[in-house]
């Protein structure tokens, strides 16, 4: 992400307001592109398509997309993490010739894992017409491939074309789904939406292959990377499961909704949390545009000077520069996200009225915004920790986040409606606190970490 961040920072430093706006807009797309545009497209389809199909059909479509969105992200996460690490290593040694093979491996390997799960769920568990079953399966695999392809997009610097690609694909999904809804109901709306996402996928893969014009060779040799980076693979799985575990638990609440096809959800909780997550988009844009780039410069200088055998005084100077960069970033980040969170909480009643959202979601939204505040800081520090390759500590914290979010949400559900969302909120606070302590420990003894703990000749 730092690569595209440097390009966007140049844009934002233009001597005009438009450059700043474009820089942050492109940063938001780069950092949250597929997630943000899927939410926008789904919201648009629900808004326009509900005029033409029944509420039951719209609920069925919405839930299929949410299920596919959630489970494809969870299942594809291990391969995405492995691909990300391998691509980063390849860029470092300036040899990305196996990037197309890695992309194909990731898609095929993940599909092989997903096929029995998807067939079991859509083929046997839920009761749907055969055409809807097949379309739901196709949508699941398209979304999975988009997650994996986006790993390779983070290394590209053509932010304008990437942004246009996301807008075009999302627009196609929204337009085709809305156009087909009056004629074929849930079948038409799902067909149009999936076709739009498939177009987006084709454009993204084409962009990746254009950037990495190499032959696809020895596709499955990359599976050995799971043995080397098993902590990363497991971290990806656990973290993405942790994001969704509170929704899964709440789907068993007394207020849950059960469709005739057998699919369950709690629409009020899901919608409140999705809306709360949108408050972190500006902060993530700022992270790509300012935080990660400035930190990355100091990080590179620290290790480059070590490789050049500079004296310890210079190394200590570089060490303090890294700490200073993170402290400055933390101050600005907290102010930005804190302001957004406060404004969102205070203006929530007016927002809900304007968007015609049920006020039953108000309390869950507000506690979700507070949880998102700590969650995004936890996420950012986890990303920064990954630069120092602290894999097992990160895995342990993410595992605790999963456990706390699941158990806490279950406990909140038992306490009653007024406590809904507090399990997620408490889990994010604890995860943030532990990640903060871990980051402080790593930063305070970074030279020792580099020269002793990371030295294989000393640690055996």
TITORPA-410814 format. One record per residue (C-alpha): chain; x, y, z; residue in one letter; residue number from 1. Coordinates in steps of 0.2 Angstrom, whole numbers, plus 5000, padded with zeros to 4 digits. Layout:
! residues N
SESE  mol    c1    c2    c3  type  seq
SESE    A     X     Y     Z     A  NUM
...
***
This chain:
! residues 460
SESE  mol    c1    c2    c3  type  seq
SESE    A  5000  5000  5000     X    1
SESE    A  5015  5012  5003     X    2
SESE    A  5018  5012  4984     X    3
SESE    A  5002  5019  4979     X    4
SESE    A  5002  5030  4995     X    5
SESE    A  5017  5039  4988     X    6
SESE    A  5009  5043  4972     X    7
SESE    A  4993  5049  4980     X    8
SESE    A  5003  5060  4992     X    9
SESE    A  5011  5069  4977     X   10
SESE    A  4993  5072  4971     X   11
SESE    A  4987  5079  4987     X   12
SESE    A  5002  5091  4989     X   13
SESE    A  4997  5100  4973     X   14
SESE    A  4994  5118  4976     X   15
SESE    A  4975  5117  4974     X   16
SESE    A  4960  5110  4984     X   17
SESE    A  4955  5098  4970     X   18
SESE    A  4972  5089  4972     X   19
SESE    A  4969  5086  4991     X   20
SESE    A  4951  5080  4988     X   21
SESE    A  4957  5068  4974     X   22
SESE    A  4971  5062  4985     X   23
SESE    A  4960  5057  4999     X   24
SESE    A  4946  5050  4987     X   25
SESE    A  4958  5039  4978     X   26
SESE    A  4966  5034  4995     X   27
SESE    A  4949  5028  5001     X   28
SESE    A  4946  5018  4985     X   29
SESE    A  4964  5010  4987     X   30
SESE    A  4961  5005  5005     X   31
SESE    A  4943  5000  5005     X   32
SESE    A  4939  4998  4987     X   33
SESE    A  4930  4981  4985     X   34
SESE    A  4922  4982  5002     X   35
SESE    A  4916  5000  5000     X   36
SESE    A  4909  4998  4983     X   37
SESE    A  4901  4982  4987     X   38
SESE    A  4892  4991  5001     X   39
SESE    A  4887  5005  4990     X   40
SESE    A  4881  4994  4976     X   41
SESE    A  4871  4983  4987     X   42
SESE    A  4863  4998  4996     X   43
SESE    A  4859  5006  4979     X   44
SESE    A  4851  4989  4972     X   45
SESE    A  4841  4988  4988     X   46
SESE    A  4835  5006  4986     X   47
SESE    A  4830  5005  4968     X   48
SESE    A  4826  4987  4966     X   49
SESE    A  4814  4987  4981     X   50
SESE    A  4802  4997  4970     X   51
SESE    A  4800  4982  4958     X   52
SESE    A  4801  4966  4968     X   53
SESE    A  4793  4961  4984     X   54
SESE    A  4800  4963  5001     X   55
SESE    A  4803  4945  5003     X   56
SESE    A  4812  4943  4987     X   57
SESE    A  4823  4958  4991     X   58
SESE    A  4827  4951  5009     X   59
SESE    A  4832  4935  5000     X   60
SESE    A  4844  4944  4988     X   61
SESE    A  4851  4955  5002     X   62
SESE    A  4855  4940  5013     X   63
SESE    A  4863  4930  4999     X   64
SESE    A  4875  4944  4996     X   65
SESE    A  4879  4946  5014     X   66
SESE    A  4882  4927  5016     X   67
SESE    A  4893  4927  5001     X   68
SESE    A  4902  4943  5006     X   69
SESE    A  4906  4936  5023     X   70
SESE    A  4910  4918  5020     X   71
SESE    A  4921  4922  5004     X   72
SESE    A  4931  4934  5014     X   73
SESE    A  4934  4922  5028     X   74
SESE    A  4939  4907  5017     X   75
SESE    A  4949  4917  5005     X   76
SESE    A  4959  4926  5019     X   77
SESE    A  4973  4913  5021     X   78
SESE    A  4977  4913  5003     X   79
SESE    A  4976  4932  5002     X   80
SESE    A  4988  4934  5016     X   81
SESE    A  5001  4922  5009     X   82
SESE    A  4999  4930  4992     X   83
SESE    A  5002  4947  5000     X   84
SESE    A  5018  4942  5009     X   85
SESE    A  5025  4933  4993     X   86
SESE    A  5021  4948  4982     X   87
SESE    A  5030  4960  4995     X   88
SESE    A  5045  4949  4995     X   89
SESE    A  5045  4948  4976     X   90
SESE    A  5044  4967  4974     X   91
SESE    A  5058  4968  4987     X   92
SESE    A  5070  4957  4976     X   93
SESE    A  5063  4966  4960     X   94
SESE    A  5057  4949  4953     X   95
SESE    A  5038  4949  4950     X   96
SESE    A  5038  4936  4936     X   97
SESE    A  5028  4923  4946     X   98
SESE    A  5014  4936  4950     X   99
SESE    A  5002  4929  4937     X  100
SESE    A  5005  4911  4943     X  101
SESE    A  5002  4916  4961     X  102
SESE    A  4986  4924  4957     X  103
SESE    A  4980  4909  4947     X  104
SESE    A  4986  4898  4961     X  105
SESE    A  4976  4908  4974     X  106
SESE    A  4960  4908  4965     X  107
SESE    A  4961  4889  4960     X  108
SESE    A  4967  4884  4978     X  109
SESE    A  4953  4894  4986     X  110
SESE    A  4940  4888  4974     X  111
SESE    A  4944  4870  4978     X  112
SESE    A  4941  4873  4997     X  113
SESE    A  4925  4883  4994     X  114
SESE    A  4917  4871  4982     X  115
SESE    A  4911  4858  4994     X  116
SESE    A  4906  4872  5006     X  117
SESE    A  4896  4881  4993     X  118
SESE    A  4888  4865  4986     X  119
SESE    A  4883  4860  5004     X  120
SESE    A  4875  4876  5008     X  121
SESE    A  4866  4882  4992     X  122
SESE    A  4864  4864  4985     X  123
SESE    A  4856  4856  5001     X  124
SESE    A  4854  4867  5016     X  125
SESE    A  4844  4882  5009     X  126
SESE    A  4828  4880  4999     X  127
SESE    A  4830  4890  4983     X  128
SESE    A  4824  4888  4965     X  129
SESE    A  4838  4880  4954     X  130
SESE    A  4842  4896  4945     X  131
SESE    A  4844  4906  4961     X  132
SESE    A  4855  4892  4968     X  133
SESE    A  4867  4893  4953     X  134
SESE    A  4867  4912  4953     X  135
SESE    A  4871  4912  4971     X  136
SESE    A  4886  4900  4969     X  137
SESE    A  4892  4910  4954     X  138
SESE    A  4891  4926  4964     X  139
SESE    A  4901  4918  4978     X  140
SESE    A  4915  4913  4967     X  141
SESE    A  4916  4930  4958     X  142
SESE    A  4917  4939  4975     X  143
SESE    A  4931  4927  4981     X  144
SESE    A  4941  4930  4965     X  145
SESE    A  4939  4949  4968     X  146
SESE    A  4946  4948  4986     X  147
SESE    A  4961  4938  4979     X  148
SESE    A  4964  4949  4964     X  149
SESE    A  4964  4965  4975     X  150
SESE    A  4980  4959  4984     X  151
SESE    A  4989  4962  4968     X  152
SESE    A  4982  4979  4965     X  153
SESE    A  4990  4986  4980     X  154
SESE    A  5006  4985  4971     X  155
SESE    A  5000  4996  4957     X  156
SESE    A  5002  5014  4956     X  157
SESE    A  4989  5018  4942     X  158
SESE    A  4977  5024  4955     X  159
SESE    A  4966  5033  4942     X  160
SESE    A  4963  5018  4931     X  161
SESE    A  4960  5007  4947     X  162
SESE    A  4947  5020  4953     X  163
SESE    A  4938  5021  4936     X  164
SESE    A  4938  5002  4936     X  165
SESE    A  4929  5000  4953     X  166
SESE    A  4917  5014  4948     X  167
SESE    A  4913  5006  4931     X  168
SESE    A  4911  4988  4939     X  169
SESE    A  4900  4995  4953     X  170
SESE    A  4890  5005  4941     X  171
SESE    A  4887  4990  4930     X  172
SESE    A  4881  4980  4945     X  173
SESE    A  4869  4993  4951     X  174
SESE    A  4862  4997  4934     X  175
SESE    A  4860  4979  4927     X  176
SESE    A  4852  4973  4944     X  177
SESE    A  4840  4987  4944     X  178
SESE    A  4836  4985  4926     X  179
SESE    A  4832  4967  4927     X  180
SESE    A  4822  4968  4943     X  181
SESE    A  4805  4972  4936     X  182
SESE    A  4806  4957  4924     X  183
SESE    A  4813  4943  4933     X  184
SESE    A  4812  4947  4951     X  185
SESE    A  4826  4940  4963     X  186
SESE    A  4833  4930  4948     X  187
SESE    A  4835  4945  4938     X  188
SESE    A  4842  4956  4951     X  189
SESE    A  4855  4943  4956     X  190
SESE    A  4860  4940  4938     X  191
SESE    A  4863  4959  4935     X  192
SESE    A  4872  4961  4951     X  193
SESE    A  4883  4946  4948     X  194
SESE    A  4886  4951  4930     X  195
SESE    A  4892  4968  4936     X  196
SESE    A  4904  4961  4948     X  197
SESE    A  4910  4949  4935     X  198
SESE    A  4914  4963  4924     X  199
SESE    A  4924  4972  4938     X  200
SESE    A  4933  4955  4941     X  201
SESE    A  4938  4954  4922     X  202
SESE    A  4944  4972  4922     X  203
SESE    A  4954  4970  4938     X  204
SESE    A  4962  4954  4932     X  205
SESE    A  4966  4962  4915     X  206
SESE    A  4975  4976  4924     X  207
SESE    A  4985  4964  4935     X  208
SESE    A  4991  4954  4919     X  209
SESE    A  4995  4970  4910     X  210
SESE    A  5006  4975  4924     X  211
SESE    A  5014  4958  4926     X  212
SESE    A  5015  4952  4908     X  213
SESE    A  5024  4935  4912     X  214
SESE    A  5019  4917  4908     X  215
SESE    A  5010  4906  4921     X  216
SESE    A  5021  4892  4926     X  217
SESE    A  5022  4879  4939     X  218
SESE    A  5005  4885  4947     X  219
SESE    A  5005  4874  4962     X  220
SESE    A  5022  4876  4968     X  221
SESE    A  5016  4891  4979     X  222
SESE    A  5007  4879  4991     X  223
SESE    A  5023  4877  5000     X  224
SESE    A  5022  4895  5006     X  225
SESE    A  5009  4889  5019     X  226
SESE    A  5022  4880  5028     X  227
SESE    A  5033  4895  5029     X  228
SESE    A  5020  4908  5033     X  229
SESE    A  5007  4897  5042     X  230
SESE    A  5005  4911  5055     X  231
SESE    A  5000  4923  5042     X  232
SESE    A  4987  4911  5034     X  233
SESE    A  4980  4908  5051     X  234
SESE    A  4980  4926  5056     X  235
SESE    A  4970  4930  5040     X  236
SESE    A  4957  4917  5044     X  237
SESE    A  4955  4921  5062     X  238
SESE    A  4955  4940  5060     X  239
SESE    A  4941  4940  5046     X  240
SESE    A  4931  4927  5056     X  241
SESE    A  4933  4939  5071     X  242
SESE    A  4925  4953  5061     X  243
SESE    A  4910  4943  5057     X  244
SESE    A  4908  4932  5073     X  245
SESE    A  4897  4945  5082     X  246
SESE    A  4885  4945  5067     X  247
SESE    A  4884  4926  5067     X  248
SESE    A  4880  4926  5086     X  249
SESE    A  4867  4939  5084     X  250
SESE    A  4859  4929  5070     X  251
SESE    A  4853  4918  5085     X  252
SESE    A  4845  4932  5095     X  253
SESE    A  4827  4933  5099     X  254
SESE    A  4824  4947  5086     X  255
SESE    A  4832  4937  5072     X  256
SESE    A  4824  4935  5055     X  257
SESE    A  4822  4918  5047     X  258
SESE    A  4817  4917  5029     X  259
SESE    A  4807  4903  5021     X  260
SESE    A  4822  4897  5012     X  261
SESE    A  4831  4893  5029     X  262
SESE    A  4843  4908  5029     X  263
SESE    A  4844  4918  5045     X  264
SESE    A  4850  4935  5050     X  265
SESE    A  4847  4950  5061     X  266
SESE    A  4844  4964  5049     X  267
SESE    A  4844  4978  5062     X  268
SESE    A  4861  4973  5070     X  269
SESE    A  4869  4970  5053     X  270
SESE    A  4864  4986  5045     X  271
SESE    A  4869  4996  5061     X  272
SESE    A  4886  4988  5061     X  273
SESE    A  4889  4990  5042     X  274
SESE    A  4884  5009  5044     X  275
SESE    A  4896  5010  5059     X  276
SESE    A  4910  5003  5049     X  277
SESE    A  4908  5016  5035     X  278
SESE    A  4914  5029  5048     X  279
SESE    A  4932  5022  5047     X  280
SESE    A  4934  5025  5028     X  281
SESE    A  4941  5043  5030     X  282
SESE    A  4953  5036  5043     X  283
SESE    A  4959  5022  5032     X  284
SESE    A  4962  5035  5017     X  285
SESE    A  4972  5045  5029     X  286
SESE    A  4982  5030  5034     X  287
SESE    A  4987  5026  5016     X  288
SESE    A  4990  5044  5011     X  289
SESE    A  5000  5050  5026     X  290
SESE    A  5003  5037  5040     X  291
SESE    A  5010  5022  5031     X  292
SESE    A  5020  5032  5018     X  293
SESE    A  5029  5043  5032     X  294
SESE    A  5032  5028  5043     X  295
SESE    A  5038  5017  5028     X  296
SESE    A  5051  5030  5024     X  297
SESE    A  5058  5030  5042     X  298
SESE    A  5057  5011  5042     X  299
SESE    A  5067  5009  5026     X  300
SESE    A  5080  5021  5032     X  301
SESE    A  5082  5011  5048     X  302
SESE    A  5086  4995  5039     X  303
SESE    A  5095  5002  5025     X  304
SESE    A  5107  5010  5037     X  305
SESE    A  5110  4994  5046     X  306
SESE    A  5114  4985  5030     X  307
SESE    A  5126  4999  5026     X  308
SESE    A  5135  4996  5043     X  309
SESE    A  5133  5014  5050     X  310
SESE    A  5137  5017  5068     X  311
SESE    A  5125  5014  5082     X  312
SESE    A  5122  5033  5085     X  313
SESE    A  5115  5034  5067     X  314
SESE    A  5105  5018  5070     X  315
SESE    A  5098  5025  5087     X  316
SESE    A  5093  5041  5077     X  317
SESE    A  5084  5031  5064     X  318
SESE    A  5075  5022  5079     X  319
SESE    A  5069  5038  5086     X  320
SESE    A  5063  5044  5069     X  321
SESE    A  5052  5028  5068     X  322
SESE    A  5045  5031  5085     X  323
SESE    A  5042  5050  5081     X  324
SESE    A  5033  5045  5065     X  325
SESE    A  5021  5033  5074     X  326
SESE    A  5018  5046  5088     X  327
SESE    A  5014  5060  5075     X  328
SESE    A  5003  5048  5065     X  329
SESE    A  4994  5042  5081     X  330
SESE    A  4990  5059  5086     X  331
SESE    A  4983  5064  5069     X  332
SESE    A  4974  5048  5067     X  333
SESE    A  4965  5049  5084     X  334
SESE    A  4960  5067  5081     X  335
SESE    A  4953  5062  5064     X  336
SESE    A  4944  5046  5069     X  337
SESE    A  4938  5053  5085     X  338
SESE    A  4930  5068  5077     X  339
SESE    A  4921  5058  5064     X  340
SESE    A  4915  5046  5078     X  341
SESE    A  4909  5060  5089     X  342
SESE    A  4900  5069  5074     X  343
SESE    A  4892  5052  5069     X  344
SESE    A  4886  5048  5086     X  345
SESE    A  4878  5066  5089     X  346
SESE    A  4870  5067  5072     X  347
SESE    A  4864  5049  5071     X  348
SESE    A  4846  5054  5074     X  349
SESE    A  4846  5066  5060     X  350
SESE    A  4855  5054  5049     X  351
SESE    A  4843  5040  5053     X  352
SESE    A  4828  5051  5049     X  353
SESE    A  4835  5057  5032     X  354
SESE    A  4839  5039  5027     X  355
SESE    A  4823  5032  5034     X  356
SESE    A  4832  5020  5045     X  357
SESE    A  4823  5011  5060     X  358
SESE    A  4827  5020  5076     X  359
SESE    A  4829  5002  5084     X  360
SESE    A  4846  5002  5076     X  361
SESE    A  4851  5019  5084     X  362
SESE    A  4859  5012  5100     X  363
SESE    A  4868  4998  5091     X  364
SESE    A  4875  5010  5078     X  365
SESE    A  4882  5022  5092     X  366
SESE    A  4890  5008  5101     X  367
SESE    A  4896  5001  5084     X  368
SESE    A  4904  5018  5080     X  369
SESE    A  4914  5018  5097     X  370
SESE    A  4919  5000  5093     X  371
SESE    A  4924  5005  5075     X  372
SESE    A  4935  5019  5083     X  373
SESE    A  4945  5006  5093     X  374
SESE    A  4944  4993  5079     X  375
SESE    A  4952  5004  5066     X  376
SESE    A  4967  5009  5078     X  377
SESE    A  4969  4990  5082     X  378
SESE    A  4969  4987  5063     X  379
SESE    A  4982  5000  5059     X  380
SESE    A  4994  4995  5073     X  381
SESE    A  4992  4977  5067     X  382
SESE    A  4998  4982  5050     X  383
SESE    A  5012  4992  5057     X  384
SESE    A  5017  4977  5068     X  385
SESE    A  5018  4966  5052     X  386
SESE    A  5032  4977  5045     X  387
SESE    A  5043  4970  5060     X  388
SESE    A  5037  4952  5056     X  389
SESE    A  5029  4949  5073     X  390
SESE    A  5018  4936  5067     X  391
SESE    A  5015  4925  5082     X  392
SESE    A  5011  4939  5094     X  393
SESE    A  4999  4946  5081     X  394
SESE    A  4991  4929  5079     X  395
SESE    A  4988  4928  5098     X  396
SESE    A  4980  4945  5099     X  397
SESE    A  4969  4942  5084     X  398
SESE    A  4964  4925  5092     X  399
SESE    A  4959  4934  5108     X  400
SESE    A  4949  4946  5098     X  401
SESE    A  4939  4932  5090     X  402
SESE    A  4936  4924  5107     X  403
SESE    A  4931  4940  5116     X  404
SESE    A  4920  4946  5102     X  405
SESE    A  4911  4929  5101     X  406
SESE    A  4909  4927  5120     X  407
SESE    A  4905  4945  5123     X  408
SESE    A  4892  4946  5110     X  409
SESE    A  4884  4930  5116     X  410
SESE    A  4884  4937  5134     X  411
SESE    A  4877  4954  5128     X  412
SESE    A  4863  4945  5119     X  413
SESE    A  4858  4936  5135     X  414
SESE    A  4858  4952  5145     X  415
SESE    A  4845  4960  5133     X  416
SESE    A  4842  4972  5119     X  417
SESE    A  4849  4987  5127     X  418
SESE    A  4867  4978  5128     X  419
SESE    A  4867  4973  5109     X  420
SESE    A  4884  4978  5102     X  421
SESE    A  4893  4979  5118     X  422
SESE    A  4902  4963  5115     X  423
SESE    A  4910  4970  5100     X  424
SESE    A  4914  4986  5108     X  425
SESE    A  4923  4978  5123     X  426
SESE    A  4932  4966  5112     X  427
SESE    A  4939  4980  5101     X  428
SESE    A  4945  4990  5117     X  429
SESE    A  4955  4974  5124     X  430
SESE    A  4962  4971  5106     X  431
SESE    A  4967  4989  5105     X  432
SESE    A  4975  4989  5122     X  433
SESE    A  4985  4973  5119     X  434
SESE    A  4991  4978  5102     X  435
SESE    A  4996  4995  5109     X  436
SESE    A  5007  4986  5122     X  437
SESE    A  5014  4975  5109     X  438
SESE    A  5019  4989  5098     X  439
SESE    A  5026  4999  5112     X  440
SESE    A  5037  4984  5117     X  441
SESE    A  5043  4981  5099     X  442
SESE    A  5047  4999  5096     X  443
SESE    A  5056  5002  5113     X  444
SESE    A  5068  4988  5110     X  445
SESE    A  5069  4988  5091     X  446
SESE    A  5088  4988  5089     X  447
SESE    A  5088  4973  5101     X  448
SESE    A  5074  4965  5091     X  449
SESE    A  5084  4967  5075     X  450
SESE    A  5101  4962  5080     X  451
SESE    A  5098  4949  5093     X  452
SESE    A  5080  4941  5092     X  453
SESE    A  5080  4941  5073     X  454
SESE    A  5097  4935  5071     X  455
SESE    A  5096  4917  5067     X  456
SESE    A  5115  4914  5071     X  457
SESE    A  5111  4919  5089     X  458
SESE    A  5094  4912  5091     X  459
SESE    A  5097  4895  5083     X  460
***
